[in-house]
Amino acid sequence: MPQYPGRIVVIGAGPVGLCLSLALAQADVKVCLVEALGDDNFLEQVPRAGTNHPATLEMLDRLGLYQKLEPRGIVAPVFHYWDRHEGKLIAAFDHIHLKDDTRFPYVLQCERIKIVEEALKMAKAHPNIDLRLSTEFTAFAQDADGVVARLKNPAGGEETIDGRYLVSGEGARSIVRKDLGIAFEGFTYDDRTLNVEVAYDFRRHGYAERNYISDPAEWSNLFHWKGPPDRWRVHFPTDPHADEIELMRPQALQARLQGFLPTGKPFDIVGSNLYVVHQRVAAKFRAGRAILAGDAAHVNSPIGAMGMNSGIHDAINLADKLIAIARQQADDSVLDRYERQRRHVAVAHTQAQTIRNKRLLAEKDPAVRRRNHDELRRTADDPVLARKFLLRTALFDSLREADAIA
Ligand SMILES: Cc1cc2nc3c(=O)[nH]c(=O)nc-3n(C[C@H](O)[C@H](O)[C@H](O)COP(=O)(O)OP(=O)(O)OC[C@H]3O[C@@H](n4cnc5c(N)ncnc54)[C@H](O)[C@@H]3O)c2cc1C
């Protein structure tokens, strides 16, 4: 029988793989962290997540990451719902209502790329993390005692690495999930989302740092990011049949932005990309010694900023269980609890909430729109209801519910 070392093999140095690796390493559990990207291209990833909810800030603080991220981000206590059709602010929600629930009554607008850059520096410096950059994971095998991962090293040669457990933090295209034949249940929206990044201060028009903008014809999201130069991301839905090259032409992007906010002057566009949105959850988060976390286990629309946040919550939940196993304080049935807790959150919170969020912004029926907006206004204006609403949107409810699962 092979003798496996006690280490955990983590695939993917995204926010989830990095947070998991740091949490394990800081508790004296050895990790081998494998990442396909290298020092030469790690920072060239497309813009993605960036809103960090209060519950996630508590976890980033535990890892020693929060202090590094706060100066690189924007502290944003307030977010808005707007009605673009009527050009009106519907409701402003202030996280100050959570002041007795958390040390962080705000979100931190700090992009994924800054999080992984800072976390990677910490991983490089940690003696318990064996970091393999420019190394591609290709396959794995497991038996009752351990796992063996097959890797392509930077020189293009084949290598294997073994350990006690394998965690897929590979993102949505997880090889581990596919190799295990685990279904990725759910659906994909027809319309792709267009993200345009603009150097322009939208606050002068009354917008907050984060804005969800409903419109029966063209809903939007508008988010502020720290520069230099400061940038705002504007999201638009697109016609599923539209030609991609046509959608991305600079004149087409300018026309959309002018439709959103007619300034009469061209916007300074600093980036743009188009992405497909999936709503999917893996049927299982664990098969023996192989475990899924983050986008490998669940993907969702970015409306509500729940993908990366809930992935980091997976990482911390899983880290605590793997640490307990390593210290012989628990047997590996706790990993089934990880699956019960985090799969419940993915289905009942992240999926349900993000699907609702998109429906709310895109609603076409005027009577339903009016009802939705009245409800938002009433909720924001009542401190008790506003706190209840924020406990859900800031993901505290999902954590409390998961805690209650045996
Ligand atoms: C446009 C957009 C906006 C978003 N906005 C938000 C937001 O505001 N808030 C939010 O919470 N979420 C948001 N999300 C979702 C968020 O980006 C993801 O949920 C998050 O990045 C998932 O983290 P992860 O670590 O699981 O996977 P990833 O971030 O995908 O990282 C996976 C890592 O694994 C590596 N990897 C993959 N395959 C291999 C392999 N075979 N071998 C070695 N390495 C491999 C990759 O190179 C990568 O570094 C957004 C997503 C998109 C597309």
The ligand as an ORCA input file, in Angstrom:
! r2SCAN-3c Opt
* xyz 0 1
  C     -17.593     39.219    -15.248
  C     -17.683     38.550    -13.923
  C     -17.939     39.325    -12.801
  C     -18.000     38.707    -11.566
  N     -18.275     39.498    -10.487
  C     -18.354     38.925     -9.264
  C     -18.551     39.735     -8.069
  O     -18.665     40.973     -8.114
  N     -18.569     39.098     -6.872
  C     -18.434     37.736     -6.770
  O     -18.480     37.226     -5.650
  N     -18.215     36.956     -7.867
  C     -18.169     37.514     -9.111
  N     -17.880     36.718    -10.209
  C     -17.585     35.300    -10.051
  C     -16.121     35.093     -9.625
  O     -15.191     35.665    -10.509
  C     -15.839     33.615     -9.454
  O     -16.880     33.065     -8.670
  C     -14.494     33.388     -8.752
  O     -13.417     33.908     -9.499
  C     -14.301     31.885     -8.539
  O     -13.063     31.639     -7.916
  P     -12.373     30.223     -8.041
  O     -11.084     30.370     -7.298
  O     -13.309     29.160     -7.693
  O     -12.081     30.004     -9.600
  P     -11.258     30.902    -10.598
  O     -11.274     32.321    -10.179
  O     -11.810     30.563    -11.946
  O      -9.767     30.377    -10.476
  C      -9.412     29.095    -10.954
  C      -7.880     29.017    -11.038
  O      -7.536     27.691    -11.398
  C      -6.562     27.700    -12.424
  N      -6.714     26.440    -13.166
  C      -7.797     26.055    -13.882
  N      -7.579     24.847    -14.451
  C      -6.343     24.465    -14.066
  C      -5.555     23.299    -14.323
  N      -5.999     22.288    -15.075
  N      -4.328     23.225    -13.789
  C      -3.845     24.245    -12.999
  N      -4.550     25.363    -12.728
  C      -5.778     25.468    -13.252
  C      -6.909     28.940    -13.218
  O      -5.782     29.392    -13.979
  C      -7.308     29.918    -12.125
  O      -6.202     30.621    -11.603
  C     -17.822     37.306    -11.453
  C     -17.558     36.530    -12.584
  C     -17.508     37.136    -13.811
  C     -17.236     36.290    -15.032
*
